[in-house]
Amino acid sequence: MNIYHGKLIHRLKDEHGPIEVVDDGLYRSLHFGSEPKQSSMLLNDPVALALSYTRAMTTALLFPATTRRFLLLGLGGGSLARFLLHHFPDCQIDVVEFRPLVRDLAHSHFHLPDDDPRLSIHIDDAGRFLREADEEHFADYDVILIDAFIGSGIAQSVVGLSVYDACHARLQPEGILGMNLWSGDTIRAEDIIGGLGESFGGNVMQLPVLGKENIIVLASGGYRLKKRLRKVVERARELERHTGVEYGIFVRQLRKHNHWLGLF
C-alpha cells in the first residue's frame, strides 16, 4: 500500500528502518517509512528550499556578523547544504549524518554534490561528534543548524543539556544555533527550549512556522538576540532579494512570538 501522495521511485532499508524517495511531478521527497517528509526538493529548482520550516531555519543567517563556517546536524536530502553552497560561495560546511544510506541518497537522488571541497559529511552520531570531535578543526562555527529526525520524531542524540552545552562551546563568540522542533513530538518542545535556555543563558527566541507543527528555536551565547533583532531588518531585505526566502515575514513573526521578552 502506497501511503504517499506520489510515486515511490526508490526504497532502501538499514537497521533503523526504510528510507524512501517519492516523486509527485513537482517535488521529490525523502521519507523514513512514514508520511511526514524528512526533506523535499523542487524538481525544477533544486537549490530552492521547498519546505517552509527549512526556510524558517535560515533566519539564523540574519544574526551573526559572519556566515562562513557551518555545522549541520542531520542531512536528510541535503536541502540546507545545497542552499548554503549556492548562496554562500565562500562557506565551509561540516555535516553530521548518522545513516550512510541517507548520505548516499542525497548524492544520488537530491543533487547534493559529492566532490565539492567546501562540503564534508561525517557519518557519526551527532551527540558523540559534538562531545568528541577534534576541537582544533571542528569549532568556531558561525552557525549550527540542527534538523535531526527519525521516523517517530526528533533524534535522541541531539537532545539534552550536554548536547546544548557542546553546541555553545563549538560556536564562535557571536555564533548562533538554529534548531527545528516538532510540536507533536513525544519529547516536548518546551523541555528542549528550556534546556537550550539553560545552556545559552536564557538567550533564546522561538519562531513557530505558519500552518505547520514545526517550531524553530534560535539561541546565542555571544550577544542578546533581542537587541540584534532590532538591527537585522536591512540584512533581511538583502538576503530576501538574494535568495527569495521570505525573511521579512520571519522577522515579523519573531517579533510577534517573542514580545514577552520585552523586545520592543
N, C-alpha and C positions, 0 to 999 in steps of 0.2 A: 504493500500500500504506500503510495506517494503522499507524504504529509506536507509537501512543499508546493508553493504556487510557482511552478516552473518545471523544467526538465532536469532530472538528475543526470549530470553528464560525467561524473567521476565519483568513485567511492573507494576509500581506503579504511583500514582499521588497524589500530595498535592496541596495546594493553589497556589504554584508557578509554577505548570505545571508537565509534565510527567518526570519520572525517569526510564530509560530503560537499561536493560542488554542484550548485544549481544555477541554471540559466533560465531567465524568463523573457528573453528577447531584448530587454533594455539593460538588465543588471545581471551580474554574476555574483553569487553569494556563497559564503562558506558557512557550513553548519556542522555542529558536533552531535548529530543524531537527534536533534530536536528542532522545532520550528524557529526559535529565535536565531537571528542572523549574527554570526560572530564577526563577519566582515562582509562588505558589499562594494562592488566596483561598477561604475558606468561603463558599458562595453565600448561606447564611442568616445569616452573621455576618462581613461584610467587614472589620470592624476587627480581628478576632482574627488573631494570627499563626499561620497554618496549618502552616508548616514549622518543625520543631524547631530548625533551625540559626538561623532568624531570631529565635526566642525566645532562644536562647543568646547571640546577638549583643547583645541588650539588657541583658545583665549589666553592660555598660559603664555603664548608668544608675545602678548602685548606688554608684559610687565618687566622682564629683565632688560638691562642695558645692552647686553649682547645675546645673540641667539645663534651660537655656532656649535656648541657641544651638547649632544642629546643622548639620553639614555631612555630607551623604550622597554618596558617590561610587558611582554606579550606582543606577539607578531600578528596573529590572525592572517588575513590575506595581504598584509603589508600596506594598508591604506595610508597610515600616518607616515611610514617611511618613504613611500613614493611621493607624497605631498611635500615632505621636507626636502628630499633630494632635488625635486624640481624647483621649488621656490627659494631655497637657501643654498645656492651653489657652493658656498664655502663651508658647508656644515660637515661635521663628523658625527656619525650615528653608531652607537652600540645598541644592539637589540638582544634581549634575553628571551628565548623561547624554549619551553620545556619539551615539546614534541617535535622530533626531527621531521616527521611526515608533514606537519603544518608548514615548516620552512620549505620543504620540497614543493608543496602545492603552491605556496606563494610565488615561487620562482616559475613553476611550470604553467600555472593557470591564472595568475593575477599580476603578471607583468612586472614583478619585482626583479630588478637586475641582480645577477649573481656574480658580476665581475666589476662592480663599482668600488673603487678603493675607499670611498667615503663611508661605506656601509660594512659593518662587522656584525655577524649574527652568532651569538653564543648559545649553544644548546646546554641549558642548565636550569636548575630550579632557581626562580627569581630571588627567593629569600636567601638561599645559600650564596648566590652571586653577590648580593648586597653585603653580606657579612664577611665573605672570604676573598673576593676578587682583589687583585693587586691594587692597592691604593695609589701607587705611583702612576698607573696608567688609566685607572677607572675611577676618576674623581674629578672635582671641579666642573661638574656639569652645569650648564646654564638652565637646562630644562630636563626634568624627569617626567615621563608620561607613563601611567600605569593603566593598562587595559587588559587584564589577565583573567579570563573566564574559562570555565569548563562548561559542559552541557547543563549542569544543575545550578550554576551561579559562580560567584567570584572565587578564584583560586585561593585556597588557604595559605599558600606560600607568600602572598602579598599582604597578608593581614596580621596585625599585631604590633605592639609598641617597638619590638626590636627591629622590625622592618621599617617603621616610620622613622625611628632614630637613625637607622643606617642610611635612609634616603636623605635625611637632613645633613648627615656627615659628608655625603658624596656630592652635594650641591656646592657650587661656588657661593661666596657670601651673599650675592644678590640673585641667586638662582631661585627657581620656582618648581613646585611639584603640581602636576595635574593628574587626578585620579578619577576614573569612571566607576560609578557605583550604580547599582540597580535597586530601586526602592522595594522591589518584591523579593529580594534575596533572603535566604534563611539567616545570613549574617546581617544584622540590622545596620542600615546605612548610618543611623545615629551613633551607633557604637564606634564605627570606623571613623566618622567625623570627629567624635570625641577623642579618640586615640590620636588622630593627627593633630588636633588642637593641643594635646598634652605634649607631643614631641616638638611642635613648632610654636610653642609659647602662646597658644590661642590665636595665632595669626592665620586664620583660615576664612575662606568665603565659599559659598555654595551657589551653584548655577543649575537649577532644575531645567531639563531640556523640555521645551514646549511640546505637549502632546505625547510625551514618552515617559517611561518609568525611570529613565536614567537621571542621575544627579552627578554633575561634575564638581569635584572639590578642588580648590586651589589652596596651596599652603606655601608659605615662605618664612624663612627664619632670619632673613637679612634686612628686611625693611617692612614697614607696615603696609599691607595691601590696601587698607582703606585710604591711606594717603596717596599711594601710587595710582589708585583707580581714578582719582580726580585728574590725573595727568595723561591718561592713555587715549583720550578721545582722538587726537590727531594721529597717533600711531594706529588706532583702529581704522580711521579713514584711509590711511595709506595702505595698510595691509588688505583692507577690503577691496580697494582698487586693484591691487596687485594679484590677489588670489581669488576674488569673487566670493569669499566667505562673509557672512552677514555679521561682522564684528560689531557694528553699531547697535544691532538688536541685542547682542550678547552683553554689551556694556550696560545697556538699559536694564536688562534682566538682572545683572549683578547688583545694580543699584536697588532695584525693587526688592530682591530677595535677601539683601543684607542690610536693610535700613536699620535693623535693630543694633547694628554695630556703631551707630552714630556717625555714618559716613558723611552725611550732608546736612 
